[in-house]
Amino acid sequence: MVFPNFLKIAVIPLRHIIEVNNNNSKNPKLSRGLESSIIKFLSEALGFKYRIFVTGDREWGRFTENGTWTGVIGMVQDNETIFDLDTWR
């Protein structure tokens, strides 16, 4: 299996964990935090590029009555992103 060269990652910003610079809300950048450092390290080690997507509702995910998900889980379900990275609360 070949590792992809580009990943779309859904995140929920959380201080000290995964901080995002929202100066450009259409293309946010990781700024600092533990998980931000992990993404940056893996990107360099595995040779992939990435783009960060912040959930509009800032939710991990909630199953709705119509059978869909909200939050980062919904973004993965809807193929907006390939995976999510956030802290389980």
C-alpha positions as CSV (number, residue, x, y, z in Angstrom):
1,M,0.0,0.0,0.0
2,V,1.4,3.4,-1.0
3,F,0.9,6.2,1.5
4,P,-0.9,9.2,-0.1
5,N,1.1,12.3,-0.9
6,F,-1.7,14.7,0.2
7,L,-4.1,14.6,3.2
8,K,-7.1,16.7,4.0
9,I,-7.4,16.8,7.8
10,A,-10.4,17.9,9.9
11,V,-9.5,19.5,13.3
12,I,-11.1,21.1,16.3
13,P,-8.7,23.7,17.6
14,L,-7.9,23.3,21.2
15,R,-5.3,25.4,23.1
16,H,-2.0,23.7,23.6
17,I,-3.1,20.6,21.7
18,I,-3.9,21.7,18.1
19,E,-3.7,25.4,17.6
20,V,-4.6,26.9,14.2
21,N,-3.7,30.3,12.7
22,N,-6.9,31.5,11.3
23,N,-5.5,34.6,9.6
24,N,-6.7,33.1,6.4
25,S,-9.9,31.2,7.3
26,K,-10.1,29.6,3.8
27,N,-6.7,28.0,4.3
28,P,-5.9,27.8,8.0
29,K,-2.4,26.7,9.1
30,L,-1.2,24.8,12.1
31,S,0.5,27.1,14.5
32,R,1.4,25.1,17.6
33,G,0.4,22.4,20.1
34,L,1.2,18.8,20.6
35,E,-0.9,17.4,17.8
36,S,0.2,20.1,15.4
37,S,3.8,19.1,16.1
38,I,2.9,15.4,15.4
39,I,1.2,16.3,12.0
40,K,4.2,18.4,11.0
41,F,6.7,15.7,12.1
42,L,4.8,13.0,10.2
43,S,4.5,15.2,7.1
44,E,8.2,15.6,6.9
45,A,9.0,11.9,7.9
46,L,6.5,10.4,5.4
47,G,6.8,13.0,2.7
48,F,3.2,14.2,2.5
49,K,1.5,17.6,2.2
50,Y,-1.7,18.4,4.0
51,R,-4.5,20.9,4.3
52,I,-6.3,21.7,7.5
53,F,-10.1,22.1,7.7
54,V,-11.7,23.4,10.9
55,T,-15.2,22.2,11.6
56,G,-17.8,24.9,11.3
57,D,-19.7,23.7,14.4
58,R,-16.5,22.9,16.4
59,E,-17.9,19.5,17.3
60,W,-16.3,16.1,17.4
61,G,-19.4,14.5,16.0
62,R,-23.0,13.9,16.9
63,F,-25.3,11.4,15.2
64,T,-28.4,13.1,13.9
65,E,-32.0,11.9,13.3
66,N,-31.5,11.8,9.6
67,G,-28.6,9.3,9.9
68,T,-25.7,11.7,9.3
69,W,-23.0,13.0,11.5
70,T,-21.9,16.5,12.5
71,G,-18.4,17.8,13.3
72,V,-15.2,16.2,12.2
73,I,-16.9,12.7,11.9
74,G,-19.4,14.2,9.5
75,M,-16.5,15.8,7.5
76,V,-15.0,12.3,7.1
77,Q,-18.3,10.7,6.4
78,D,-19.0,13.3,3.6
79,N,-15.5,12.8,2.1
80,E,-14.6,16.4,2.8
81,T,-11.6,15.1,4.7
82,I,-9.7,11.9,4.8
83,F,-9.4,11.7,8.6
84,D,-9.8,13.8,11.7
85,L,-7.3,14.7,14.4
86,D,-8.7,16.0,17.6
87,T,-8.5,15.3,21.3
88,W,-11.2,13.0,22.6
89,R,-13.0,14.7,25.4
